[in-house]
Structures are given as structure tokens and as C-alpha cells.
């Protein structure tokens, strides 16, 4: 009842699109609204995971497009679950777990322990329900709470490991959960050891043991923004378990990974830069060599410099959209007429909605990236962009999971004192 009242009150006062006249609401009121919407609409209590988009604003029907257990069992429409609304569950789970850690560091709210435990339960489900040690499923079908698509990605693993690592180090976690995290990260590290080899083209493979034909599970000999992912996994596994073998593998890869990370493409999407920053953050915090630590810090600052103009650009793009466009809902992918086929993976296309979904995500990611650097600072323009994004986004009529990153950017800014 409390949630319904909050949403009703706020719907009267907040602007509905970027560029609309500002109302009397504060950033804090709007971020509370975003928080409520994420938990009430995007979080699926049955699977304890977050979903990618809404296809309705009607209560109870927001996620009616999600695949059924039967569809997932036959890997329909594709083995990644692309475009179905449950393809990025572990990216979102890791991001929200990190956000919870940041919010708790600012507020100390006791109820955040329960929220973090819920997110962790969903992540644990994605790591264990299929019975394949070290395989991290993208999401779990809410209908039966066990069916998964068999093709994951290094992107899912990156946010998954980063989120668990942050949670493990935070005062939110209890000792029993720490044991579970150690076991999960050890299983992930062991899968990397077994599968990520030259003979396997450095692919950690699908749940069925077959190689991913898309190249998204390759962990070494990759692009600059992906190079730090493998040593990050070993480093996180070592810190949580104390297993010397994981430390040896971290040290084996880290120097070369940092070298390869030095020059990421300026054309990388914000999500790629954010994941790069996540992997580098783990390596920076754990690095014992002062020279290598400084090199990691320099690269993280460079990544930040790539994100700053992207935020300015995406804010302009959002401002150029109409209220109707910004309130657009995602489709029921089954009804979409246009599909593309890549490596035998039929993928329903969202049409114009894809841009709207992406813009809100890109805005939050671009705002977050610079604040992940140790002793970070953002200029006045970046701070104003973040405040404006929050104040002028109509969260009651926003169907993109990108608002998770609005929360992440806000609470990171509060934690590192970039916002009062």
C-alpha cells in the first residue's frame, strides 16, 4: 500500500520528459521513485532477479512478455535469450548489488541487508540451479525458477564477479553468505582454468560444454576493454578463498592484461567501458605492486575521459526525443516481425524501441564510469547532467532497465561526495 501511495503522489508532480519544465521535486524524491519502480516492476520475486524491459505499465502485466519454461527448455528464440527480457539478469544483479553496497555506505539503512540478500539469492540461483559448476546463467525463468538459456557471456560474468566481490567486502554480508560467495567464485575460477585454454580458443563455453559461436565467452586474446576480465576473476577468487593457485593465475595474467587495456577504442559503447572499469577496479584495489597499480589507475582515468563526452552526447539525444518516444514500451518479442540470424541465433529486433531503451542505460552508465576511479572527481557539467537526468526522467513511464544505472550513478556520487 505504501508503494502505491508513493507512486500516485509522485505521478502528479514529476515532469514526464527531459526538457520539460522542472517541478518542485528534489533529486532525492526522484531517486526514491526510481528505486521503488526498479523493485516493483523490474525485480521478479519468483526468480529473485531483475529483467531487462517492461512491455506494459499495467500492474501485474509489466513482464508478461517473459519466456515460458517450455520456450526456455527448447532454447527459443535463441540460446542467449536475446531480446526476450531476461538476457541481462546477471549484469543487472551485479550492478544492483554494487549499488546496495554504495547506498549502505552512505545511509546505513538496516533494511538494505534484506534487499542485498534477495539479490544475492537470485545470483546464487543463476550460478547453481542448472547443476553446472562455474557456469553463470544470464537469468532464470520465473515460471519454474530453474530453466536457463545455455549461452552466457563475459559481460554477465564481469558484473556477477564484481558485484559479489563488492558484497563480500561490505558490512552488508554475513559470514554464512561469505562462505557461499567463496564457493561460487571458486567454481567460476575452476571453470576458467578448465575451459579457457588455447586449445579451446580461450572460451569458457556454454552450459552444455560446447563452444559459443558468437565469441562472447572468450576470455583471453580479446579487445582492450575485455583484457582485464580473466585476471579480475582470479584475483577476486583469490581474495575471497585464499587459494594460492588463484593468486598465481592472477599474477600470471595481470601485467599483460593491464598493458593490453591501455588503449580502449573511443567507439566502445558505455556498457563496455563500464565493464572495463569494473574489472580494473578489482585489479586496482588488490594490486600490491605500486608501479602496476599506478598504471591501472592511469588507464581507469583514461576510460573516464572517454565516458564524459558520451554523457553529454546521450543527454542531448534524450532531450531531442518527444514525451511519447521516451515513454515507449518494449514489445512482446513473439509478435516482432523482423528477426536477424547470427551464427544460427535467431534474434527478434525491437525496432525504434531499442534506441530509447539504450539511451537511458547509456546515460546512467556514462555518469557512473568516472566516479569508479580512486579519488575520483567529476566536473560541474557532469554533475549537472546527472542531476538533470534524475530530475527530468519520468520513472513512472520508463520501461528501460537503464534506470538501474541511474540509481548506481546517484549512490556512487553520494558515496564519493560528488553530490551533497
Secondary structure, 3 states (H helix, E strand, C coil): CHHHHHHHHHHHHCCCCCCCCCCCCCHHHHHHHHHHHHHHHHEECCCCEECCECCCCCCCCCCCCCCCHHHHHCCCCCCCCCCCCCCCHHHHHHHHHHHHHHHHHHHCCCCHHHHHHHHHHHHHHHHHCCCCCCCCCCCCCCCCCCCCCCCCCHHHHHHHHHHHHHHHHCCCCCHHHHHHHHHHHHHHHHHHHHHCCHHHCCECCCCCCCCCCCCCCECCCCCHHHCCHHHHHHHHHHHHHCCHHHHHHHHHHHHHHHHHHHHCCCCCCHHHHHHHHHHHHHHHHHCCCHHHHHHHHHHHHHHHHHHHHHHHHHHHHHHCCCHHHHCCCCCCHHHCCCEEEECCEEEECCCCHHHHHHHHHHHHHHHHHHHHCCCCCCCHHHHHHHHHHHHHCCHHHCCECCHHHHHHHHHHHHHCCCCC
